[in-house]
Amino acid sequence: METVVELSGVVAVLSNFPALAGIDLVVHRGEIVLLHGPNGAGKTSVLRVCAGLLPIERGEGSVMGVNLRTHRESVREQVGLLGHSNGLYLELTVTQNVSFWASTVGATAQEVALAMQRMKIDGRLAHVKASQLSAGQRRRCALASLIVRRASLWLLDEPHAGLDTAGQDELDAILQSAVSSGATVVLASHETQRSRLLATRVIKVDGGLISGSES
């Protein structure tokens, strides 16, 4: 079984505070792993370490064979991260936002159109600036931007937030489709009812440590 994420004794610091206090985590290809726990538990920090955005102070880590201590920048090409912030350019239209991220991986205009259609932000919304979208529409735009990046590892922080029931259902279908195509998903949430149904494995994070795991 191919290992996609491997963290061993990882310590990561935010503003002189240990956000991760020696975490151990292994994720295999094709899994949908749910990190759950209270706010401030360290879930977001795990995602940011895996995305190469938060440096490791102590311990060892790798994502898809890339050493996060020495080459964390290079892992970003293979990872798609959706955080609390949608990462949109507010003065660009929906199409321009999705097209920008598509251009970073060479995705086609057809892929852009399909992603926008799937997230129901095509048609009249396609030419609307992100600044004029509702919270749910911005989340849909961010998800379309993630879809076209063709990431091997999807890292999602509270991905269902801001979406209506139909949007949440569509997101779940997209994640299952991505996994069927060979991707791996790690998502963080403290609202776990829906996410538990989606996940193949549930891991509890508390105090910057893994405090439990369940199937």
C-alpha positions as a Markdown table, in Angstrom:
| # | Residue | x | y | z |
|---|---|---|---|---|
| 1 | Met | 0.0 | 0.0 | 0.0 |
| 2 | Glu | 1.5 | 3.3 | -1.1 |
| 3 | Thr | 2.2 | 5.8 | 1.6 |
| 4 | Val | 1.2 | 9.4 | 0.6 |
| 5 | Val | 1.7 | 11.2 | 4.0 |
| 6 | Glu | 4.1 | 10.2 | 6.7 |
| 7 | Leu | 4.7 | 12.4 | 9.8 |
| 8 | Ser | 6.9 | 11.2 | 12.6 |
| 9 | Gly | 7.3 | 13.2 | 15.8 |
| 10 | Val | 6.5 | 16.4 | 13.9 |
| 11 | Val | 6.7 | 19.7 | 15.9 |
| 12 | Ala | 5.5 | 22.8 | 14.2 |
| 13 | Val | 5.4 | 26.3 | 15.7 |
| 14 | Leu | 3.0 | 29.2 | 15.2 |
| 15 | Ser | 3.8 | 32.6 | 16.9 |
| 16 | Asn | 6.2 | 30.8 | 19.3 |
| 17 | Phe | 3.5 | 28.4 | 20.2 |
| 18 | Pro | 3.7 | 24.6 | 19.4 |
| 19 | Ala | 0.8 | 24.1 | 17.1 |
| 20 | Leu | 1.9 | 20.5 | 16.7 |
| 21 | Ala | 3.6 | 18.8 | 19.6 |
| 22 | Gly | 5.1 | 15.7 | 18.1 |
| 23 | Ile | 2.4 | 14.3 | 15.8 |
| 24 | Asp | 2.6 | 10.9 | 14.1 |
| 25 | Leu | 0.4 | 10.3 | 11.0 |
| 26 | Val | 0.5 | 7.9 | 8.1 |
| 27 | Val | -2.0 | 8.2 | 5.2 |
| 28 | His | -2.1 | 5.8 | 2.3 |
| 29 | Arg | -3.1 | 6.4 | -1.3 |
| 30 | Gly | -6.9 | 6.3 | -1.9 |
| 31 | Glu | -7.9 | 7.1 | 1.7 |
| 32 | Ile | -10.3 | 9.8 | 2.8 |
| 33 | Val | -9.0 | 10.6 | 6.2 |
| 34 | Leu | -11.0 | 12.8 | 8.6 |
| 35 | Leu | -9.2 | 14.8 | 11.2 |
| 36 | His | -11.6 | 15.8 | 13.9 |
| 37 | Gly | -11.2 | 17.7 | 17.1 |
| 38 | Pro | -12.0 | 21.1 | 18.8 |
| 39 | Asn | -11.0 | 24.4 | 17.4 |
| 40 | Gly | -7.3 | 25.0 | 18.1 |
| 41 | Ala | -6.5 | 21.2 | 18.3 |
| 42 | Gly | -4.0 | 21.4 | 15.5 |
| 43 | Lys | -6.1 | 20.1 | 12.5 |
| 44 | Thr | -5.3 | 23.1 | 10.3 |
| 45 | Ser | -1.6 | 22.9 | 11.2 |
| 46 | Val | -1.5 | 19.3 | 10.0 |
| 47 | Leu | -2.9 | 20.3 | 6.7 |
| 48 | Arg | -0.5 | 23.2 | 6.3 |
| 49 | Val | 2.5 | 21.0 | 7.1 |
| 50 | Cys | 1.3 | 18.5 | 4.5 |
| 51 | Ala | 0.9 | 21.3 | 2.0 |
| 52 | Gly | 4.5 | 22.5 | 2.6 |
| 53 | Leu | 3.3 | 25.9 | 4.0 |
| 54 | Leu | 4.2 | 25.4 | 7.6 |
| 55 | Pro | 7.8 | 24.3 | 8.3 |
| 56 | Ile | 8.7 | 21.4 | 10.6 |
| 57 | Glu | 10.7 | 22.4 | 13.6 |
| 58 | Arg | 11.5 | 18.9 | 14.8 |
| 59 | Gly | 10.7 | 15.4 | 13.6 |
| 60 | Glu | 10.4 | 14.1 | 10.1 |
| 61 | Gly | 7.8 | 14.3 | 7.4 |
| 62 | Ser | 7.2 | 13.4 | 3.8 |
| 63 | Val | 4.4 | 13.8 | 1.3 |
| 64 | Met | 4.5 | 11.6 | -1.8 |
| 65 | Gly | 8.1 | 10.9 | -1.1 |
| 66 | Val | 9.1 | 14.6 | -0.8 |
| 67 | Asn | 11.0 | 15.4 | 2.3 |
| 68 | Leu | 9.2 | 18.2 | 4.1 |
| 69 | Arg | 12.2 | 19.3 | 6.1 |
| 70 | Thr | 14.4 | 20.0 | 3.0 |
| 71 | His | 12.1 | 20.4 | -0.1 |
| 72 | Arg | 8.7 | 21.4 | 1.2 |
| 73 | Glu | 8.2 | 24.0 | -1.5 |
| 74 | Ser | 8.3 | 21.3 | -4.2 |
| 75 | Val | 5.4 | 19.3 | -2.8 |
| 76 | Arg | 3.0 | 22.2 | -3.5 |
| 77 | Glu | 2.7 | 21.2 | -7.2 |
| 78 | Gln | 1.0 | 17.9 | -6.2 |
| 79 | Val | -1.2 | 19.2 | -3.4 |
| 80 | Gly | -4.5 | 21.1 | -3.5 |
| 81 | Leu | -5.3 | 23.0 | -0.3 |
| 82 | Leu | -8.7 | 24.5 | 0.5 |
| 83 | Gly | -8.5 | 26.4 | 3.8 |
| 84 | His | -11.0 | 28.6 | 5.6 |
| 85 | Ser | -10.0 | 31.4 | 3.2 |
| 86 | Asn | -11.2 | 30.5 | -0.3 |
| 87 | Gly | -8.0 | 31.9 | -1.9 |
| 88 | Leu | -9.9 | 33.8 | -4.6 |
| 89 | Tyr | -8.9 | 37.0 | -6.3 |
| 90 | Leu | -11.9 | 39.2 | -5.5 |
| 91 | Glu | -11.5 | 41.5 | -8.4 |
| 92 | Leu | -11.4 | 38.7 | -10.9 |
| 93 | Thr | -14.5 | 37.0 | -12.3 |
| 94 | Val | -15.5 | 33.4 | -11.5 |
| 95 | Thr | -14.1 | 32.3 | -14.9 |
| 96 | Gln | -10.9 | 34.2 | -14.4 |
| 97 | Asn | -10.3 | 32.7 | -11.0 |
| 98 | Val | -10.8 | 29.2 | -12.1 |
| 99 | Ser | -8.8 | 29.7 | -15.3 |
| 100 | Phe | -5.9 | 31.2 | -13.3 |
| 101 | Trp | -5.5 | 28.0 | -11.2 |
| 102 | Ala | -6.0 | 25.9 | -14.3 |
| 103 | Ser | -3.1 | 27.7 | -16.0 |
| 104 | Thr | -0.7 | 26.7 | -13.2 |
| 105 | Val | -1.1 | 23.0 | -14.2 |
| 106 | Gly | -1.8 | 23.3 | -17.9 |
| 107 | Ala | -5.5 | 22.4 | -17.6 |
| 108 | Thr | -7.6 | 23.1 | -20.6 |
| 109 | Ala | -10.5 | 25.5 | -21.2 |
| 110 | Gln | -12.8 | 22.4 | -21.4 |
| 111 | Glu | -11.6 | 21.3 | -17.9 |
| 112 | Val | -12.4 | 24.8 | -16.6 |
| 113 | Ala | -15.9 | 24.7 | -18.1 |
| 114 | Leu | -16.6 | 21.3 | -16.7 |
| 115 | Ala | -15.4 | 22.2 | -13.2 |
| 116 | Met | -17.5 | 25.4 | -13.2 |
| 117 | Gln | -20.5 | 23.4 | -14.5 |
| 118 | Arg | -20.1 | 20.8 | -11.9 |
| 119 | Met | -20.0 | 23.4 | -9.1 |
| 120 | Lys | -23.0 | 25.3 | -10.7 |
| 121 | Ile | -21.1 | 28.5 | -11.2 |
| 122 | Asp | -21.3 | 28.6 | -14.9 |
| 123 | Gly | -24.0 | 30.6 | -16.9 |
| 124 | Arg | -24.7 | 34.0 | -15.5 |
| 125 | Leu | -22.3 | 33.6 | -12.6 |
| 126 | Ala | -19.3 | 33.0 | -14.8 |
| 127 | His | -18.7 | 36.7 | -15.4 |
| 128 | Val | -19.5 | 37.9 | -11.9 |
| 129 | Lys | -16.5 | 39.2 | -9.8 |
| 130 | Ala | -15.7 | 37.1 | -6.8 |
| 131 | Ser | -16.3 | 40.1 | -4.6 |
| 132 | Gln | -20.0 | 40.1 | -5.6 |
| 133 | Leu | -20.6 | 36.4 | -4.9 |
| 134 | Ser | -22.4 | 35.0 | -1.8 |
| 135 | Ala | -20.4 | 33.0 | 0.7 |
| 136 | Gly | -21.7 | 29.8 | -0.8 |
| 137 | Gln | -20.9 | 30.8 | -4.3 |
| 138 | Arg | -17.4 | 31.8 | -3.3 |
| 139 | Arg | -16.9 | 28.3 | -1.8 |
| 140 | Arg | -18.1 | 26.7 | -5.0 |
| 141 | Cys | -15.7 | 28.9 | -7.0 |
| 142 | Ala | -12.8 | 27.8 | -4.7 |
| 143 | Leu | -13.8 | 24.1 | -5.1 |
| 144 | Ala | -13.9 | 24.5 | -8.9 |
| 145 | Ser | -10.4 | 26.0 | -8.8 |
| 146 | Leu | -9.3 | 23.0 | -6.7 |
| 147 | Ile | -10.8 | 20.5 | -9.2 |
| 148 | Val | -8.9 | 21.9 | -12.2 |
| 149 | Arg | -5.5 | 21.7 | -10.3 |
| 150 | Arg | -5.5 | 17.8 | -10.7 |
| 151 | Ala | -4.0 | 17.4 | -7.3 |
| 152 | Ser | -2.8 | 14.0 | -6.1 |
| 153 | Leu | -3.4 | 15.0 | -2.5 |
| 154 | Trp | -6.5 | 17.0 | -1.5 |
| 155 | Leu | -6.3 | 18.9 | 1.8 |
| 156 | Leu | -9.6 | 20.4 | 2.9 |
| 157 | Asp | -10.3 | 22.5 | 6.0 |
| 158 | Glu | -14.0 | 22.6 | 6.9 |
| 159 | Pro | -14.9 | 21.9 | 3.2 |
| 160 | His | -18.6 | 21.8 | 3.7 |
| 161 | Ala | -18.8 | 25.2 | 5.4 |
| 162 | Gly | -20.8 | 27.8 | 3.5 |
| 163 | Leu | -22.4 | 25.2 | 1.1 |
| 164 | Asp | -26.1 | 24.3 | 1.0 |
| 165 | Thr | -27.2 | 20.7 | 1.1 |
| 166 | Ala | -27.0 | 20.3 | -2.7 |
| 167 | Gly | -23.5 | 21.7 | -2.7 |
| 168 | Gln | -22.4 | 19.5 | 0.1 |
| 169 | Asp | -23.7 | 16.4 | -1.7 |
| 170 | Glu | -21.9 | 17.5 | -4.9 |
| 171 | Leu | -18.6 | 18.0 | -2.9 |
| 172 | Asp | -18.9 | 14.5 | -1.5 |
| 173 | Ala | -19.4 | 13.1 | -5.0 |
| 174 | Ile | -16.4 | 15.0 | -6.3 |
| 175 | Leu | -14.1 | 13.7 | -3.5 |
| 176 | Gln | -15.2 | 10.2 | -4.1 |
| 177 | Ser | -14.6 | 10.6 | -7.8 |
| 178 | Ala | -11.1 | 12.0 | -7.1 |
| 179 | Val | -10.2 | 9.1 | -4.9 |
| 180 | Ser | -11.5 | 6.6 | -7.6 |
| 181 | Ser | -9.1 | 8.4 | -10.0 |
| 182 | Gly | -6.1 | 7.8 | -7.7 |
| 183 | Ala | -6.2 | 10.8 | -5.4 |
| 184 | Thr | -6.0 | 10.9 | -1.6 |
| 185 | Val | -8.0 | 13.2 | 0.6 |
| 186 | Val | -7.3 | 14.5 | 4.1 |
| 187 | Leu | -10.1 | 16.8 | 5.5 |
| 188 | Ala | -10.4 | 18.6 | 8.8 |
| 189 | Ser | -13.7 | 19.3 | 10.5 |
| 190 | His | -15.2 | 19.7 | 14.0 |
| 191 | Glu | -18.6 | 19.1 | 12.5 |
| 192 | Thr | -18.2 | 15.4 | 11.8 |
| 193 | Gln | -21.7 | 14.0 | 11.1 |
| 194 | Arg | -21.5 | 14.3 | 7.3 |
| 195 | Ser | -17.7 | 13.9 | 7.1 |
| 196 | Arg | -17.8 | 10.6 | 9.1 |
| 197 | Leu | -20.0 | 9.1 | 6.4 |
| 198 | Leu | -17.5 | 10.1 | 3.7 |
| 199 | Ala | -14.3 | 9.1 | 5.5 |
| 200 | Thr | -12.6 | 5.8 | 5.3 |
| 201 | Arg | -10.8 | 6.5 | 8.5 |
| 202 | Val | -11.3 | 9.0 | 11.4 |
| 203 | Ile | -8.5 | 10.4 | 13.5 |
| 204 | Lys | -8.9 | 12.5 | 16.6 |
| 205 | Val | -6.5 | 15.5 | 17.0 |
| 206 | Asp | -6.2 | 17.3 | 20.3 |
| 207 | Gly | -3.5 | 19.5 | 21.8 |
| 208 | Gly | -1.3 | 19.1 | 18.7 |
| 209 | Leu | -1.2 | 15.3 | 19.0 |
| 210 | Ile | -3.1 | 12.4 | 17.6 |
| 211 | Ser | -5.2 | 11.2 | 20.4 |
| 212 | Gly | -7.2 | 8.4 | 18.8 |
| 213 | Ser | -8.1 | 6.6 | 15.6 |
| 214 | Glu | -11.1 | 4.7 | 14.4 |
| 215 | Ser | -12.2 | 2.9 | 11.2 |
